[in-house]
Amino acid sequence: MLDIMKKRLIIFAWALCLITIAYGQKKEVHILSANDMHAAIDQFPKLAAVADSLRTLYPSLLIFSAGDNRTGNPYNDLYEIPAYPMVALMNIVGFHATTLGNHEFDSKAEGLARLINMSDFTYLCANIQADPAIGLHTFPSKMFDADGVKVGVVGSVQLGTHGLPDTHPDNVKGISFAPVMETLAGYEWMSQQADVTILLSHNGYDDEVKMAQAFPWADIIIGGHSHTQLDGGEMHNGVLVTQNANKLGKVTHITVVLEDGKIVEKKAENIDLTKCTTKNPVVEEMVRYFNNNEAFKRVLAQVTTPFETYEELGCMICDAFCAEAGADVAIENFGGVRYETHPVGDFTVNDVLKLDPFRNDAVMLELTGEELQQMLIACHDNDGNNFPYVGGIKCEIHYDKADTKKIQKLQLFSLDGKILNLKKKYKVVTNSYVAAISSSPRKDQGHSLNRETTDLIMKFLEHQGSVSYQGVRRLKFIR
């Protein structure tokens, strides 16, 4: 009997020893994160190679996106099933989850629902509530297992001044949104159940720093929306905040070290995909297939001097609106110009569709000079305090010195420098997004020209044959 007891004690001691050793061991969680990929499918062979390499070292690697996976590349956005190439490529790379960016709604709720059903990864967004009839299969949060470590992830999308993500209001019909900070405050419980808690956020750097201050129970914030390039990550209130610029120039490798079930170290380092030479051959072949559309390569005009600023391209867009719609004035929102530079040489269909990827309708309004003035201010106030680009006029924008985001005075001038007659009526052309978000007191809410804005730009370029906008400026800011 004593021998049996001794054996049992020895077995128990060994078991206790093994448990103690196992519990005392360090464990690591490795995460590969991207944000604001904006359909940069040409970078995916390199991204896939990086993911393959990290998975070889860390088999439990988790891969997350902080939203805006689509919009910015016609080969993706105008595919037979819009944005399917990105979903297919994210599937093969092995993404585990994405949050919703504002541009995930660019093919409307029904289009997003279709993409979600084709995705092998989860869509996480806590501050969204959709009509069940739409079939938008998103989840507020999810727990992932990384070799026995529980990783809890909560997603959220930014909201603009109208309480909606920055997309055309028609794109989110049947969907309601709750305030981000108020919503996330209800997820502290996640930190009590998870070993590592992550906020997967498409809200922008400034708001993500505020989240770190408000929610110290979060361990990591993987951010997006503002395209802020951080050097790896930043610590704010003990929370590691990460984000990269857009279009997959860089991704982030996050390492979390746990000891005795507690986080003892967390760090983030950038991986520069532009310097990577290794490519996944299968993914490379997929990208080649998706890029096989000769119609996008058609040359529309020659660029004789390089475009070097967003405003130069914005002025060209507005001139196209005026010329092709027969308008006196044109407005293009700040965020509607999607790249900053274009070299001397061919300006192709693909270039236009990348410059203006939203497939907005052209809208014509008849406004007095005063109504035009009010609409420009409303566009600024409802588009992240960014003043729109213009055609047919010049603008002098005076900001309030006490509140540097508030316009104190706006003066309008003709292109030859004369003060605009505020009582006179003008034909004003813009895109349907600007018409929708610019809540201003005007009699004419506008009517569609039944033409997409990209059609106006392409026709203008064809009619011009060559374009030069070097040094063109129509906005003067006085702060």
Salt bridges, closest charged atoms under 4 A:
GLU28 OE1 - HIS30 NE2 2.72
ASP36 OD1 - HIS38 NE2 3.84
ASP36 OD1 - HIS227 NE2 3.22
ASP52 OD1 - ARG55 NH2 3.32
ASP68 OD2 - HIS38 NE2 3.41
ASP68 OD2 - HIS202 NE2 3.27
ASP106 OD2 - HIS103 ND1 2.75
ASP166 OD2 - HIS225 NE2 3.78
ASP170 OD2 - HIS168 ND1 3.81
ASP170 OD1 - LYS173 NZ 3.70
ASP207 OD1 - LYS210 NZ 3.91
GLU234 OE1 - HIS236 NE2 2.84
GLU269 OE2 - HIS253 ND1 3.26
GLU284 OE2 - LYS279 NZ 3.84
GLU285 OE1 - ARG288 NH1 2.33
GLU294 OE2 - LYS297 NZ 3.29
GLU312 OE2 - ARG473 NH1 3.18
ASP319 OD1 - ARG474 NH1 2.92
GLU324 OE2 - HIS463 ND1 3.01
ASP351 OD2 - HIS342 NE2 3.05
GLU366 OE1 - LYS425 NZ 3.80
ASP381 OD1 - HIS380 ND1 2.80
GLU396 OE2 - HIS398 NE2 2.95
GLU452 OE2 - ARG359 NE 3.25
ASP455 OD2 - ARG451 NE 2.84
GLU462 OE2 - ARG298 NH1 2.58
